[in-house]
Amino acid sequence: MKLSTYRLSARKLLVLLFVAYCGLFISRPVKAHAFAPSLLEVKETGAGQALVRWKQPAIRVFGSSLFPLLPESCHERGKRATSTEGTGIVETWTIDCPNGMAGQTIRMEGIAASQTNVLLRLVLADGRTVRHVLSEDQPGFVIPAREGKLDVMVSYGRIGVEHILTGFDHLLFVLGLVLLVQGGQRLLWTVTAFTVGHSITLALAILGFVHVPQQPIEAGIALSIYVLAVELAPHGTRKATLMERAPWLIAGLFGLLHGLGFAGALTQVGLPENEIPLTLFAFNIGIEIGQLLFVAAVLGLSLVLRRLPLRWPRLAAYAPAYAMGTFAAFWFFQRVAASFTGIS
């Protein structure tokens, strides 16, 4: 008896490919949406002295060792003070820099193994504030004589793009929206609603109007993917659900949840209050650029896959939704467990 065959749509095949890619990272799914960069602050206090504040997440990649290398002309003075702040460990100490900070180089050792970025903030004696993002590609930074707002925009915009393109759960949700809506103007409105939703809560949380524990939010994000997977599962004749009738409405509501996840990315690094508007705007722009790049890649790859004469067993129609649902359920239960064990 011959098995009946089924032509798997290009977008459903994309889901399977993406889920298989996520499977490569199954050993660390809790970090699928997590974002915990370290923060290095150096503030010149005058007379060739500066105060250093070094904050790292309490939970880091196993075997990684991250520490700053300050300018060679600067020397540590006195003992370091260590304290805890939220989910991070903070060290503070004083350094003598007889030649000042301008023109000097600050480097971060071990940044490649840490799998994260470091936010650098310098307050110079002349009143200027210099911000930069240290990464695996650029672990060092030469303190400029002057820094424009464009430099800040580029730094935090870049970190927003990187956060999205390495956030597998967020990308899987966006991929599910593309699969649910199929394309055209309806997809545009749906993705726009999702963008508006997470932009609102990102701003509200960063500006201090909303305070929500991060672990329940991460679990809720995983649950939103599971709900979308249920909608994508093949079904018989039934009335259209609210998500099918108004996908833009549900996408906007879930966007509010995802925005709180993005906010946790920035609030836990302790950004100074007077810098929040600029860094918030740049980070949000980076998120949107990364999201648009992903949607464009999905649609482009979908066009290519449509030309492939692939035939699958009819049961393969269930594979994309069940694969999404399995990952979502795994992330959900692991994040719920993490909230009781203190894992982040």
PyMOL commands that set and color helices and strands:
alter all, ss='L'
color gray80, all
select helices_A, chain A and resi 10-23+29-32+111-114+149-165+168-181+184-206+214-232+242-245+247-267+273-305+314-341
alter helices_A, ss='H'
color red, helices_A
select strands_A, chain A and resi 5-6+38-46+49-57+67-69+75-85+88-96+105-109+118-123+129-134+140-142+312-313
alter strands_A, ss='S'
color yellow, strands_A
deselect
rebuild
show_as cartoon
